Amino acid sequence: VGSELEKRDRHVVLGAIGTEERWGHELHADLVNGLLAESVPVPLGLLPQFLLMFGMGLLGMTVRFWRRLWAPAWRAKAALVLVPLVYLLFGAWLVAVGDTVLNATYHVGAFVFAYWISGLMLRRRGLGAEGRY
């Protein structure tokens, strides 16, 4: 950053509408501008992060155990895609509106991990392989 050589010091950054190409010193100017405007994204607090992670885990178990969801197989697969997608869209909206950053790795990971562990529990009890869930 800062060498200003052609094709070496150009960086693609996310702008308000799309991507923009910036020189090295423009990256520093953007950072200073953000600090002066007090629009610095901050992470969510520890307790809300934990509660959101816990809720996503409960949602993962609910998707696995909810019998009506499994009737047509496409609904279960759609839920596995839609829940993380809706969460990520909510996280993007939260950054845009409130300058608050969510830890998507832990939250989506809790959803997937709880879903996976619930499936292992069902298979150990012999319920998963027989199509009852």
Disulfide bonds with the S-S distance in Angstrom:
none
